[in-house]
């Protein structure tokens, strides 16, 4: 179930493949980020359903777009893939926390993330913030 939990952990108990990539402060980077996410996820899970892959790409794109529009460099994306799901993290150098989605329409990127992911949240420290979202794979048949 999707939701906007802000527990600050952003990490699941077990991790699998972790892949990271820095990106420039340029909205033109988004196409490369989407391509990279598709390559990492489909390379680790060759049989992943197209809908699930699209959800991971959508979440990464929304979080990266939000970071580029409202955050500060340096920017980094990380994917932590396991048999149970994927953790998408976007870090930036702005220590101001992101505001949750509002009924007035603010935070629309996070509303999309909340609708697609199991949960999302953020970690903030003196070096910046990391906004994360967890997506679950369906249980095996």
N, C-alpha and C positions, 0 to 999 in steps of 0.2 A: 504494500500500500504506500502511496506517495505521501510525503509529509515534509514539514519544515522543522526538523528538530535542530536545536542549537546547543548540543551538549559539549561541543568543543573538541571532541576526540578525533573524529575524522578518520579513524583507523579501525579496521576490522581485526579480529584476533589472528587470523592467518593470512599470509600474503603469498603470492606466487611471483610471477614475472613483474618486475617494476621497470618501467621505461620512462625516461625523462627527456625533455627537449626545451631549450630556451627559445624565446622568440622575440623579435624586435617590436618596438612600439609603433606598429604600422598595421592598420586594418587590412592591408594587402596580405598580411601573414595568415589570415584566416583560412584561405584555400589550402595552404600548405599544412596547417594544423589539422584540418579535416582529413586530408590525404594521409597524414602521418597516423592519426588515430585509426583510420580504416586499416592501414597496413599492419600496425601493431596488434590490433584485436584479431583481425582475420588471420594473421600469421600465427598467433598463439592458439586460436580456436578456429581452424579452417572450416568447420561445419556450422559456424554460428549463423543463426537465422538472420535474414536481412533486416527484419524489424528490430531485433535487438541491437544489431550493429548500427542501424540508423539512430536508435535512441542514444547510444553512447556518443556517436558523432554529434548529435543535436546538443546534448548536454555540454560536451567539450566546447562546441562552437558558441553556445550561449554564455558560458562562463568566461571564455577567452574574450569574446566581444565586450562583455561587461568590464573585464579587467582593462582592456585597451582603452575603453571610453572613459572610465572613471578612476583607474588606478595609476600607478607610476612604475617606471622600470626599476629593477629588472623584472622580466616576465618569464615564467616557467610553467610548463604543463607536465604532469606526471600521471601515468596510468599504472595502477596496481591491480593486476589480473589474477584471479584465482578460479578454482573450479566452481565456486558459488557466486561469483559476480565480478564487478569491476568498480574500483574507486578512482574517480576522476578528480584531480586536484589542479587548481590554477593558482599560482602564487604571483604576487606583485609587491612592489616596494612601498606601497601606501599603507600605513598602519591604521587608517580609519576603517572601522568595520563597515561592511555592506549593510544597507537597510533591507529588512525583509519586504516582500511584496506588499503593496497596500491596495485597499479597495478603490482608491482614486486612480489606479493605473501605474503608479510608480513601481519600479522593480519588476517589470514584465519579464525580463530574462530569468529572474529567479522564480517567477511563477511557472514558467515553462519547465525549469529544472525540477521544481517541487512536484509538478504533475507527472513527470517521467521517471523520477528517481524514487528509491525506497525512502531515503532521507538525505538531507543536505545540511551543511553547517559551515562554520569558519573557525579558523584559529588566527589570533592576532598576537604579534609580539613587536618589539621595538624595531625590527627589520622590515616589517610589512605584514601582509595577511595571506592566508591560503583559504580559498573557498573550495569546498569539496562536495561531491555528490556520490552516493553509492547506488549502483544499479545491480539488481539480482538477475542471475541466469535462472531460467526455469529448472525445476528439479528434473533429473533424468527420468526417462520413461521406464 
